Amino acid sequence: MNTSLAKRLIGGLFIGVVGLFAGVANAQDIQFSQFHASSLYLNPAYAGIETSPTLNTNFRTQWRAVNTPFLTTQVSGIFPFIGGVDGSTQKGGVGVSFFNDQAGDGSLTKRGILATGAYTLDMRLHKIAAGIQVGVVQTGLDLNAQTWGAGYEQYTGYRNSYTAVSDPGLVNMLSSKAYLLTNLGVMYSYNPGRSYYSSGIGGHIGASGYNLNQPNISLNDSKEYKLPARVNLYGGLDFFLSEDVKFSPNFLLSNQGGFTQVNAGAYFTFGIVPDNGTFLAGTDLILGGWYRLQDAAILSLGLSNSAYTFGLSYDFNTSQYNTFINNRGALEASFAIRLVKENKRKRFDTPRI
């Protein structure tokens, strides 16, 4: 694949896909606004793209107008396999990730742990990775923390002595359920080492499928509800405007159970710290903005170099639910740290926030 063909391929996919879905957006399961920073939560193939041992985490809080906000956290670790004659060719990687989703006061929770493996075809200017991810997820519901009709008396109100275990209407309800998940993903990256002087442009595109085994997640033991598969398609371009300024438009399409989420936006990268031999050497300031169609406008701020990335973002809700949440959007933070060897490429291979 030559350089001009790769540029046309990525550019065409980016413009065509965003244009095709620009008018389609519906609510779906929670995802991170800083989707690239969530690595293995977005695509198992990231285990074959990251070139350094990496630990990253995302923290998101939303619906803060209710008594107890909804909290979502994920932590991922990646260890790449580097080899070849020169000791710098990526062969693949492995990873492990953990996530926890807590709704409100914690009476409804979902947490899981997943293992990831990826194979990489590293051709320097072109990199292709494919990954597989399997794991266990547990959903829990505190039945006694809910208000059920059987506990209500017409004249006295809700009985304090009521317990869910004594309710005949809840005999088939489970307080927790564990199930297996299977996820797959592929990703292509052009100019992953950010060699802008030789190319002037970089880009990536990826696709992933989650919940492909569609497990039964119903907490009612007499009912069945299969978790719908979630399909992600994302991509982006990196334009080298000057030695210290870069421009990166990107998008995410996510479909689950017939609902489609569309994120489109861009970020600018400004070099603010020279290579001075410290931990902050080569640090860039990142300013970005996205729009999640019919849902929220997102602003982000970040700092990054080859050893770390820190991101902070805020969702300004634009949907019909804005009144119910008292105009309070979602706050999200991400952090990644990489163990970069001195003889390896200085620039990281994965996209920014």
C-alpha positions in Angstrom: 0.0 0.0 0.0 1.6 3.3 -1.1 1.5 6.6 0.8 -1.0 8.4 -1.5 -3.4 5.5 -1.5 -3.4 5.3 2.3 -4.1 9.0 2.6 -7.0 8.8 0.1 -8.4 5.7 1.9 -8.4 7.2 5.4 -9.7 10.6 4.2 -12.4 9.0 2.1 -13.6 6.8 4.9 -13.6 9.7 7.4 -15.6 12.1 5.2 -18.0 9.5 3.8 -18.9 7.7 7.1 -19.5 11.0 9.1 -21.5 12.4 6.2 -23.6 9.2 5.9 -24.6 9.1 9.6 -24.7 12.9 10.3 -28.5 12.9 10.7 -28.8 9.8 12.8 -28.4 9.8 16.6 -30.1 8.1 19.5 -29.3 7.3 23.1 -27.3 4.2 23.9 -25.5 2.6 26.8 -22.9 4.7 28.6 -19.7 5.4 26.8 -16.7 7.7 27.5 -16.6 11.1 25.8 -12.8 10.7 25.6 -13.3 7.5 23.7 -9.7 7.2 22.4 -8.4 7.4 26.0 -10.4 4.4 27.0 -8.2 2.0 24.8 -9.4 -1.5 25.4 -12.9 -0.3 26.3 -13.1 0.9 22.7 -11.3 -1.7 20.8 -9.3 -4.9 21.8 -6.9 -4.2 18.9 -5.4 -1.3 20.9 -3.3 -4.1 22.6 -1.5 -4.4 19.3 -1.1 -0.7 18.6 0.4 0.7 21.8 4.2 0.3 21.6 5.0 0.8 25.3 3.8 -0.9 28.5 0.8 1.4 29.4 -1.6 1.8 32.2 -4.6 4.1 31.6 -7.8 4.9 33.4 -11.1 6.8 32.8 -13.4 8.3 35.4 -16.9 9.6 34.5 -19.6 11.1 36.6 -23.0 12.2 35.3 -26.6 12.8 36.4 -25.2 14.9 39.2 -28.5 16.6 39.7 -29.9 13.4 41.4 -29.1 12.6 45.0 -26.2 10.3 44.1 -24.5 10.7 40.7 -23.9 7.9 38.3 -20.2 6.8 38.3 -18.3 4.9 35.7 -14.6 3.8 35.9 -12.3 1.7 33.7 -8.7 0.8 34.1 -6.7 -0.9 31.4 -3.1 -2.2 31.2 -1.3 -3.1 28.0 2.0 -4.9 27.5 3.3 -5.0 23.9 5.4 -7.7 22.2 8.4 -6.0 20.4 10.8 -8.0 18.3 12.3 -8.3 14.8 15.9 -8.0 13.7 16.2 -4.5 15.0 14.2 -5.1 18.1 11.6 -2.4 17.3 9.0 -4.3 15.3 5.7 -4.8 17.0 4.4 -8.4 17.0 1.3 -7.9 19.1 0.4 -7.4 22.7 -1.7 -8.5 25.7 -3.9 -6.5 28.1 -6.2 -6.7 31.0 -9.0 -4.3 31.8 -11.5 -3.7 34.6 -14.6 -1.5 34.6 -17.2 -0.6 37.2 -20.5 1.2 36.5 -22.6 2.4 39.5 -26.0 3.8 39.0 -27.1 6.3 41.6 -26.9 5.1 45.2 -25.1 1.9 44.1 -28.1 -0.3 44.3 -27.6 -1.2 40.6 -24.0 -2.0 39.6 -22.2 -3.6 36.8 -18.5 -4.6 36.9 -16.3 -6.8 34.9 -12.7 -8.0 34.2 -11.5 -8.9 30.7 -8.3 -10.3 29.2 -7.1 -9.2 25.7 -4.7 -10.5 23.1 -3.7 -8.9 19.8 -1.7 -9.7 16.7 0.1 -6.9 14.8 1.4 -6.6 11.3 4.0 -3.8 11.6 5.2 -2.3 8.3 6.5 0.9 9.9 4.5 3.4 7.9 1.5 1.1 8.1 0.3 -0.9 11.1 -2.6 -3.4 11.2 -3.8 -5.0 14.5 -6.5 -7.5 15.3 -7.5 -8.3 18.9 -9.8 -10.6 20.9 -11.1 -10.0 24.4 -12.9 -12.3 26.8 -14.1 -11.7 30.3 -16.6 -12.0 33.1 -19.2 -9.4 34.0 -21.4 -9.3 37.0 -24.6 -7.2 37.4 -26.0 -6.6 40.8 -29.2 -5.1 42.2 -29.9 -4.4 45.9 -33.6 -5.5 46.0 -34.1 -4.1 49.5 -32.9 -0.6 48.4 -35.9 -0.4 46.0 -39.5 0.6 46.7 -41.9 -2.2 45.6 -45.7 -2.0 45.5 -46.1 -4.9 47.9 -44.6 -2.9 50.7 -47.2 -0.1 50.4 -50.2 0.2 52.7 -53.2 2.3 51.6 -53.5 4.2 54.9 -50.1 4.0 56.5 -47.9 4.3 53.5 -44.7 2.3 52.9 -44.0 -0.3 55.6 -40.5 0.0 57.2 -40.7 -3.7 58.0 -41.1 -4.7 54.4 -38.2 -6.8 52.9 -37.9 -7.9 49.3 -37.1 -11.5 50.2 -40.7 -11.8 51.7 -42.4 -10.4 48.6 -44.0 -13.3 46.6 -43.9 -11.1 43.5 -40.1 -11.1 43.6 -39.5 -14.8 44.0 -37.8 -15.1 40.6 -35.7 -11.9 41.0 -31.9 -12.3 41.4 -29.7 -10.0 43.4 -26.7 -10.6 41.1 -25.9 -12.4 37.9 -22.5 -13.2 36.2 -22.0 -13.9 32.5 -19.3 -14.2 29.9 -18.5 -11.6 27.2 -16.6 -12.0 23.9 -15.3 -8.9 22.0 -13.3 -8.5 18.8 -11.6 -5.6 17.0 -9.4 -4.5 14.1 -7.5 -1.3 13.6 -5.3 0.2 10.8 -2.9 3.1 11.5 -1.0 5.1 8.9 2.2 6.8 10.0 1.8 5.5 13.6 5.1 6.9 14.7 4.0 10.5 13.7 6.9 11.0 11.2 5.4 14.2 10.0 8.5 15.5 8.3 8.4 12.6 5.8 4.7 12.4 5.4 2.9 15.4 6.7 -0.1 13.4 7.8 -1.2 10.5 9.9 -4.4 8.6 10.4 -6.2 5.6 11.8 -9.5 3.8 11.4 -10.9 0.9 13.5 -13.9 -1.3 14.1 -14.9 -3.4 17.1 -17.7 -5.6 18.2 -18.7 -6.1 21.8 -21.1 -8.5 23.5 -20.9 -10.7 20.4 -22.0 -13.8 22.3 -25.2 -11.8 23.4 -25.5 -13.4 26.9 -28.7 -13.5 28.9 -28.4 -10.6 31.4 -32.0 -10.7 32.9 -32.1 -10.5 36.7 -35.5 -12.2 36.5 -34.7 -15.9 36.6 -37.9 -16.8 34.7 -37.2 -14.3 31.8 -34.6 -13.9 29.1 -33.1 -10.7 27.9 -30.0 -11.0 25.6 -27.5 -8.2 25.8 -27.4 -6.6 22.3 -24.1 -6.6 20.5 -22.4 -3.2 20.3 -20.5 -2.2 17.1 -18.0 0.7 17.0 -16.5 2.4 14.0 -14.1 5.2 14.6 -11.3 7.0 12.8 -9.3 10.2 12.6 -6.6 12.2 10.8 -3.5 14.0 12.0 -2.4 17.1 10.0 1.1 18.5 10.7 0.5 22.3 10.5 3.9 23.4 11.9 6.6 22.0 14.2 4.5 22.8 17.3 0.9 22.7 16.0 -1.2 19.7 14.8 -4.8 19.4 13.9 -6.7 16.1 14.4 -10.4 15.6 13.3 -12.0 12.3 14.3 -15.3 10.5 14.8 -17.0 7.6 16.5 -20.1 5.7 15.4 -21.6 3.2 17.9 -24.6 1.1 17.4 -26.3 -1.1 19.9 -29.8 -2.6 19.9 -31.0 -0.4 17.0 -29.7 2.9 18.6 -26.9 4.8 17.1 -24.5 7.3 18.7 -22.5 9.7 16.6 -19.5 11.7 17.9 -17.7 14.1 15.6 -15.1 16.7 16.4 -11.4 17.6 16.5 -8.6 18.7 18.7 -5.5 21.0 18.3 -2.1 20.0 19.7 0.3 22.8 20.7 3.9 22.1 21.8 4.5 24.0 25.0 7.5 22.2 26.7 10.8 21.5 24.7 12.7 18.3 25.0 14.6 19.2 28.2 15.3 15.8 29.5 12.6 15.8 32.3 9.4 13.9 32.7 7.6 16.8 31.1 9.9 16.9 28.1 8.0 17.4 24.8 4.7 18.1 26.6 1.8 19.2 24.3 -1.3 21.2 25.2 -4.4 19.6 23.7 -7.6 21.6 23.1 -10.6 19.8 21.6 -14.3 19.8 21.0 -16.9 17.3 19.8 -20.6 17.0 19.3 -22.6 13.9 20.2 -25.6 14.3 17.9 -28.8 15.2 19.7 -27.2 14.7 23.1 -24.2 16.9 24.1 -21.4 19.3 23.1 -18.1 18.2 24.6 -15.1 20.4 25.4 -11.7 18.8 26.4 -8.4 20.0 27.7 -5.3 17.8 28.0 -1.5 17.5 28.5 0.5 14.8 26.8 4.0 13.6 25.8 5.4 10.1 25.1 5.4 9.2 28.8 1.9 10.3 29.9 -1.4 11.8 28.8 -3.9 13.6 31.0 -7.3 14.7 29.8 -10.3 16.5 31.3 -13.6 17.0 29.5 -17.1 18.3 30.2 -20.4 17.4 28.4 -22.8 20.3 27.9 -26.1 18.5 27.5 -28.3 19.6 24.6 -31.0 17.0 24.7 -34.5 17.2 26.0 -33.3 15.9 29.4 -31.3 19.0 30.1 -34.2 20.4 32.2 -34.4 17.3 34.4 -30.6 17.4 35.2 -30.6 21.1 36.1 -28.2 21.9 33.2 -25.5 19.9 34.8 -23.5 17.8 32.3 -21.1 15.0 32.7 -17.5 15.4 33.9 -14.8 13.0 32.8 -11.1 12.6 33.5 -8.5 10.3 31.9 -4.9 9.5 32.7 -2.4 7.2 31.0 1.3 6.5 31.8 3.7 4.7 29.5 7.1 3.1 30.3 9.0 4.4 27.2 12.5 2.9 26.6 15.2 5.3 25.5 15.9 3.5 22.3 12.3 3.4 21.2 10.3 5.8 19.2 9.7 9.0 21.2 6.2 9.6 19.8 3.4 7.3 20.9 1.4 5.3 18.4 -2.1 5.6 19.7 -4.4 8.6 19.2 -4.8 11.3 21.9 -7.9 12.1 24.0 
